[in-house]
Amino acid sequence: MGAYCRRLILAACLSLGAVALSACGGGGDGGDNSGNNLTSSGDSGSGTASDSWEPGNFLPASTFANQCVSPRSGTNPATGSAYVDRQGTRLDENNWLRSMSNDLYLWYGEIEDKNPAEFDDSIEYFDQLKTFELTVSGREKDRFHYAIPTSEWQSQTQSGVYVGYGFQWALIEATPPRKAVIAYTDNEDGAGLPPGIGRGAEVLAVDGVDVAYGEDVDTLNDGMWPSTEGETHIFEMLPLGASEPITVELTARAVTSDPVQNVSVLDAAMGRKVGYMLFNDHIATAEPALIEAVQQLKAEGIDDLVLDIRYNGGGYLDIASELAYMIAGDVTLGRVFEQMTFNDQHPETNPVTGEPLDPTPFHNETLGIGNVQPGVALPTLNLPRLFVLTGNNTCSASEAIINSLRGVDVEVVQIGATTCGKPYGFYALDNCGTTYLTIQFKGVNAKDFGDYADGFRPNGSYGTAADLPGCAIADDFTRLLGDENEARLSTAINYIESGSCGDVPASGYTYSQVGARLSAASGSVPKEPWRSNRIMVR
């Protein structure tokens, strides 16, 4: 496995609940530093600190910033200026992490202050700088602590480019008998993929290793989640609706994902027009794509919108704000989209930007995140309600859309499964070629609600504002996304027509059967950290 893990691991014996995206140890862009020994900062010539460690005593993070084991040279593409890295030590990098975390981490008081000199790997040390407390439901409170090479972070968040095959896996079972299918293709037309390789196609074997019971899980993982362009792997696949498997050779490539797909208008009873769009990632390229989609739906005069965010793990919060305005329109003007709350050391000032803690508004103009002209008025649908299709991969900025609209009394009807539960976010922080993603703030809506760490639940029983009206229904991998007979979309249309969930999903399974088989299962769709967060722009 690589130094930075970006995949959900197929396990030989772990339970599915124990499987998670892994943030593994490794160096930054400056090279592999894992073999470097800790030395005193005084020995490096930096003169900023010694190797003595006083528990509970923290110097400012700026004392250690940009002092690197392997300093970068040249120009930072994000700023256009020269890198400011200078020679330092592993202890300098670790001390920066320690001080930064104590200052910015939302739950800094729950971090065990461990001696940074005892860690010869900064990512390993970073993994300890978090809370290990649990939520009410027993899940980890902080399941979102990651690090990634800065070059990858910049490339991926700005362009939506990653190394893969052009589709995303849904892992139904991680342990034998394992089962995985394709959840969706990164491009609406499945560009570059062989015939039959699309949503619902099940993988049976990878490079000769049986997926269901094979013991060589490294081969399975390496093939399903490639890390290098040009890798070639052999897959035995069963396409959706096929009776016989096919064998295909897939080559890993730089994939540019389309964050908005399948924009269409469906007819419902009583002449109502129902707009639909699949929205998979709050990345920079989503800004122009969402504007175009809303303009199309507005021109067709839709009465309701079904926003499919079942696989949307999040991204830029400002894009979520723009979309929420484009959906609801005038009712949001001058209202709070989200108010950030940092730890109790920073009650009034944003510790990252130094600005007052003013709330994020509903943006009614472009921000220019996605290479569009800033300051241009956004189109709006002016809808009083929204239907969202959700799953356990609906997270962060996607949940902020739900929460913010409910904060200004827009009705949100939830069809699908409970969301991931992440009312938290961060500013990505680069030091020495590694970007650190550590939870820094909690977001609340205009009604001061943000307590959904266990997710929004359709027709739920929390007894809080995390309970939404709607219908609990599992994913339907027997239909393409956007197909009006796909179970979740069909249920949403039925709700629009009748005001209820109905009795039988369009896939033909009654509610008592939902979840009992692959065609109505809920799979985990692993994504890179940049696609699974609530990201603020400085």
N, C-alpha and C positions, 0 to 999 in steps of 0.2 A: 504494500500500500504506500501511496505517496506521503510526503510530509504533511500535506494539507488534505484531509479527506473531504470529499464533496458528494458522498453517496450514502444511501441507506444500505446497510450491510445485510446480505443474506446470511442467516445464521445456521449453524449446524445443530445447536441445541438450545439457544436462547429463546425465551418466549417472545412473541411479537411485541408485547408491551415494553420489553426491554430494549428494543431496537430503536436507534435514533441516529440522526445525522451526527457524525463524529467530528470533533475538532481536535485533530491530532497534532503532535509536536512537529517542529520543523523550523527552519530559518526563514529569513525574509528574502527580498529580492537580491540582496547582496551575495547570496550563495548559501551553501550548506554550512551552517556554523555549529552543527551538533557536536563536533569534536573539540570545540574550544573549552578550555578550562577557565574557571572563575579566577579573576585576579583583582587586586585592589584598584579602585579608580585612581588612587594616587599613583600607582605604578604606570598608568596609561598616559600620564602627563596632563590629564584633564583638570586635576586639582580641585574637583568639585565635591568629593565625598570620600570617605574611607570605607573599608569593608566591615566596620563595626556596625552592629545592628541593635537598635533600641526598640523593643516592641512598643507600639503606640506613639512613637515619635516619627513624624513625617516631614521631610523637606519638600518644598514646592516641586511639582513635576518638572517645571522649567529648568530646575537644577541639572537634570539628567537628559533633557530632550535632545534628540539628534546626535547623541554620542553612541556610535555604532561599532560593533565588532567588524562589520564590513561596510564602510561608508559608501554611499552611492556618489557617482560623479555625473556631470552633464546636466541636462535640463529636465526639470519636472514637467511632464506634459500637461498636468492638471493646472499648473500655475503659469507656465511659460518662463519661470525663473530658474536659476541654478539651484541644485540641491544644497541644503545647508548642513548636510551630514559632516561630522568630523570623527576622528578616530576615538573610539571608546572601548569599553569592555562589556562582557556579558552582564557583569554586575550593574553597569550603568543602565543597560536596557531593562534589566529586572527592576532596578530602583525606580525607573520612570513608570513602569507598569504599577508598582506598588503605590507610589504617590498619586498617580493619575486615578487609580481605582478608589483610593481613600477619599479623594476629592469629588469625583464625579459619579461613582457607582450608586445607583438608587438605594441599594440596601447595604451601604458601606459598613454599617455597624454589625452586619452578620458575616463579614469576611474574617476568617482566622488569619491573624497577622503572622505569616511564616517568614523565616529568614530567607531573603532573596539570594544570599550567597550559597544556599544549599541546592540551587537549581542551575544546571548547566544547559538548560533548554528554556528559552523564554516563553514558548507556547505552553510548555508543561507548567511553568509557573503561572502564566495567565489563567490556565484552567482552574487553578486554586483560588483565584481572586474573585470569588462569587459566593452567593449564598447557596447553601445546600438544604434549606428549609423546604417544606412541602406546602402545597395548596390544601384547601379544605377537602378536595377529592382525593388527595394523596399523590398528586403529580408533583414533579419538581417545580418549585416556584420560578426558577430561572432555567429554562430549557433553551435559551437563545444566545448563549455565550460562545462567540466564534472569533477566529482570526483567519486572515486570508492574505496572500501576497498583494501588495498595493497595486502592482501592475495589473493583476487580474481584476481586482476590485474596480479600478478605473475603466478598464476595457469593457467589463461586463455590464456595469451599471449604466454606462453612457450609450453603449451600442447594442446591448442585449446579445452579445456574442459569447458562446461557450463551446467547449469541445464535446461533441456527442454525435448522434446519428440523425437527429432531426425529429425526435419524439421523446415523450416522457413516460417512464414506466409507472404503473400502479402496482404496488406490492400487496397482494391480497393475503398471503401467508408467508412469513419469513422462515418458518421452521418446517421440516418435513411433515406432511407433503407440501412443499413450497408451491406457490402459484403466483405468477406475475403476468400482467397483460399490459398492452399499450393504452395509456389513458387518453392521450391526444398527441397530435403532430404539432410541431412548432410552427409550421406554415399551413395555412388553410388548405392549400392544394396538395400537401404532402410532397413538396418539391424534393427531388433527389432520392426518394424512397421507392423500392421495388413494389410492384403491384401486390396488393393484399396486406401490406405492412401499414396498418393504421389502427385507429381506435378499436379495441376489443380483440386484437390479435394476441394470442397467448404464446409465450415462449416455452418450448418444451425441452430444449437442450442448447447449451452454449459450448462451442468448441468440443463437442462430443460428451460433455458432462450433463447428465440428466438433472433438470432443474428441480423436480419434485423430491428426489431422494439422493442425488449425487453427493458424495462426501467432499469433493474438491471445491469448496466454497470460494477459494481464491480465484479459481478459473471463472466461476460464475460472476463474481463481482467485477473482475478485471474486464470481462467481456461486456457485461451489461452497462458498466459505467467507465468507459475508457477515459484515459487522462491525457493522451497525446494524439495530435493530428496524425493521420496516416495509419493508425492501428487498424488491423483487419481481423474480424472475428466471424466465425461460422455459426449461424443460428438455425435451429429447427423451429418453425413457427406454425401455428394453426390459425389462419386468418379468420376473421369474423364471418360466421355463416358457412365456413368450409367444413367438409367431412374428412379431408385428407391434409396432412401437414405438408409444408413446403420447406425447402432448404435455401437459405439466402446468405450471401456474403455481404457484410456491412463494414464500411470503412469510416472510422471516426474523422470528423472534419470540424472546421469552425462553423458553427450553426448560428445564424441570426434569427431569433425568434420573432414571430409576429404576435405582439401582446394582445391585439384585438382581432377577433375572427368571427365569421358566421353572422354578420349583421343582417338581420332580415325582419320582415313584418309578416305575422301570422294572423289569420282570420279567426275570430272567436264568435260566440253566439251574440245575437242582438246587434250584429254589425260592428262589433268592437274590433279595433286593430291593436294587436299586441306586438310590440317591438321586442326583439331578442338580440343580445350580443354576448359573446364569450370574451371575457376579460381575464387574462392569465397572469399578467405581471405589471406592477407599477414601476416600470422602467422608463428611462427618458424618452424612448421612441413611442411610448404610449400616448404622450401628450397630443401630437398631431393626429394619431390614429383615433383617439377618443373624440376629438373635435369633428373629424370627418364622419364618424359613426353617428354622433348626435345630430349633425346637420342632415344626414340621410334620413334618420328616423323622424326628425322634425318636419322635413319636407313631405313625408308620407302621412303625417297627421296621426301619429299613434295615440291611443287612449291609455295604454298601460305599457310598462317596460319590465321585462324579465332580464335581470342582470345575472349572468352565470359566472360566479366567482368561486366555484367549488374547488378550483386548483390554484387560486390566486393567493400566494403567501405574503404579498405585500410589496414594499418598495418605498418610493418617494411619497411622503405624506402630502406634499403640496399637490401632487397629481390626484390623490384621493379627494382633496378639497375642491379642486377644479371639477372633477366628475360629479361630486355631490351637488355643487351649484348647478351644473348643466342639467342634472335630473330635476331638481326641485325649483330652481329659479328664484323668483322674487321673494319668496318667503324666507330665504336665507340671507338676504341683503342686510348688512350691518350686524349679523348675528355671529356667535362664536361657533367655529367648526370644532376646534379642540384647544383646550388650555393645558399646557404642559406644567407638570409639577416635578421639580427636582428634589433631591434629598434636603433634609432640614438645615444643611449648611448654606443653602442657597434659596431662601424663601422669596426673594424679590428680583433677583438678577439671574439671567441665563449664564451659567458658569463657562459655557463654551464660547458664546459670542460676546459676552459682556454687556448685552443689551437688557433692558427691563423685560420682565416676564409677561409680555403682552400676548394675548391669545392669538392663535392662528385663525384668520377669518375664512369664510367661504370665498374662495378666489373667483371673481367674476371676469377676470382678464387673464390672458396667457402670461406665464412666467418665463417662457423661453427655455424651459428645461430640456425640451426635445427638439432643439434646433428649429424653433418657430419664433417669429417675431414677438417679443414681449410687449405687453400693454394692449393687446387686441381683445376687444370684447368677445366673450365666449357665447356660443349659442346656448339656448336653454329649452327644455321640454315643458317646464312649469307643471310637473306632475305632483299630485297630492299624495301619491303612494308609490311604493317600489316593491317589486317582487325580487328576492334574491335566492339563487340556487347555491347552496353551501355544502361544505363537507369538512372533514377534520383537517384539510389542508388550507381552508380559508382562514387567513391569519393577518394580524397586524394592521397594515394600512387598509386592507379590505374590511376588517372589522370596524375600523374608524369610520368608514362610509356609513355602515349600519348605525353605529352609535351616534354619530353627528346628526344624521337626519332625524333620528328619534328625539334628539335633543331640541329640535325646532318643530316637533309635532308632525313630521311627515310620517305617515304610516309605512312600516316596513314589514312585509310578510315573508317569512323564511320557509323555504322548501328544501329539505335535504337533511343533513346531519349537523350535529353540534360543531361549532367552529373551534379553532385551536385554542383561543383564549390568550391574547397577547395585547393588553392595553398599554404596552411599554414601547419605548423607542430609544434612538441614540443618534448621535452625530458620529460618523465614521472617523476614527483617529489613526493617522499614519505616524509611525516612528520607525526609522531605520529600514524601510521597505516592507513593513508588515502593517496592514490595516486591522485595527482591533475594534470589534463590535461588542461593546459592553453596555448593558442596560443603564441608561442615565435618567430617564424621566418616565412618568406615567401620564397618560392623556385622559382627560375627562371632557364630556360634552357640555353644552350650554346649560344643562340641568345638573351639572357637577357629578355626573355618573360616569364611572370608569371601572367598576368592580365586576369585571367579567373574565377573571383569570382562568375560569373553567369553561369559557366559551359562551356564545349565544346559542340558546337551545330552542328549536321550533316547538311550540306548544309545551314549553318547559314547566318545571315545577320548582325552580329555585326560590320563587317568591320575591324576586327582584326584577329590575328592569332588564336583566339578561334573558328573561323569558319573552319570547316573541310569538305573535300569532303565526300559525302556519302548520306545516305537515312534516312529520319525520318520515323520510323515505330514503332508502339507500341508493347508491349509484347503479346505473343500468348500463352495463358494458355491452349489451346486445344491440344497442342503437348508437348512431353517430350523434355527437353533440350538435344541437340545433335542430334535430329531428323532432317534430312535434309529437311523435309517439314515444320518445325517450321518457322514462318514468318521471323524472323530476320536472322536466318541462311540461309534460302532459298534465301532471298534477297542478302545476301553476296555472295552466290554462283552465283547468276544471274549476280551480278556486276563483278565478276571475269570472267565470260564467255562473257559478252556483254559490259562491261564498263558503264552500266547504272543500275538504280534501278529497272527497269521493271515496269509492269503495275499492276499486281495482286500478292499480297503475297500468299505463298503456302497454307495458311489457307483458301483461297477462298474469302477473302474480298478485295474489291478494296480500294485504298487509301482513297477515300471519306468515306468509312465505318470504317476505322481503328479508334479505340478509341470509337466507338459508342456502344460497348458491351463488356462484360467481356472477351471474347476470344481474344480481341485485346485491352486490357486496359493497363494502366501503374499503377502498385500498388507500394505503399511504403513498403519496407521490413525492419522492425525495427531490429536493431542489437545492441549488447552491445557496449559501447564506444571503447573497445579495438579492435573491428572489423571495426571501422569507422574513422580511423585517419591516419596521417602520422607520424610515430614514429621513432625517432632516438635512436641509442644505444650509450651509453657513452663508 
